[in-house]
Amino acid sequence: MLAAAQFYQTTISPFTRPGVPILVILGLWYGLHRAGLTPRAWATGVVTTALLLAWWATIDQLAQSGFYAAHWNIMRPLCWAIAIAWLVPLMRSASIGAALDAIPPWWLIGLQCYRAGGGLVWLAAWGAGRLPATFALPAGIGDCRVGLFAVMVATWVYLGLRGWRIAGIAWNVFGLLDFLNGFVLASFLPYNFAYPGVMIPAFLAPLSVDLHGLSIRQLRRAMGRESRPVAALAT
């Protein structure tokens, strides 16, 4: 387990930290392009891209400088609040909704396979004596499960097997509950985690909340489209 975590931190993590927001941006523009790049959609794409890059770059610099660690009790809830506040317009935007309709629904689920790597980081920190078992074990095991289930559920959705929409929504709810559990446990944890691992609670985890919300919106829209013909026939 420790060897796997060290491999992740030294080999995969340097690509994951910038790679996740880049993949999100590419997915956004792919969806906007397929949905038709109207002037409104173009403006939405530019603003969303700029905000995401600014968010990532700012948090990355604060984490590297030690500012996040020095202000753990303020920065941790602030980063989550930013993600939740941003999710509101993302869930209401017509352009984002059209882009979600154009993106394969398995993609937003499969993308979060990186959660398994984050779980390994927590478990490695516990093994090295840097985190207590009361936080590291439930958070690490929970993240590993979410990441592994992401691959399984994404495959389920990709194949279009029976109940794939319900499975996708259930996985998203499970992922959100895992974050809620980790947030509550971390409230009793004195901060002692260094960069780059700090980017998990500082950026990747809050961003994942937005991805969960968008995936749920995408799957619910798919369920709505499927039910319309049935309702029309019934009338």
Number of C-alpha atoms within 10 A of each C-alpha: 11 15 10 12 21 15 14 19 20 11 11 15 20 12 12 17 19 15 13 17 19 15 13 17 19 13 19 20 20 16 23 25 17 14 19 15 17 12 9 10 21 16 13 20 22 12 11 17 19 13 13 17 15 12 17 19 14 12 20 20 12 17 21 15 12 14 13 23 22 14 11 18 15 11 18 19 15 14 19 19 13 14 19 16 12 16 18 12 11 18 16 11 13 14 22 23 19 19 24 26 19 19 19 14 21 23 17 23 26 20 18 24 21 23 25 21 25 28 24 27 27 28 27 23 20 19 16 10 10 15 20 15 16 13 21 24 19 18 25 26 18 22 27 23 18 25 23 17 21 27 19 16 23 24 17 18 23 15 11 12 11 10 10 20 22 15 17 26 21 14 22 24 15 17 24 19 13 19 20 12 15 19 19 11 15 18 14 10 15 12 17 12 14 13 15 15 17 20 22 20 20 24 24 21 20 22 25 23 19 20 20 23 19 20 22 24 19 27 21 16 16 15 13 11 11 11 11 11 10 10 9 8 7 7 5
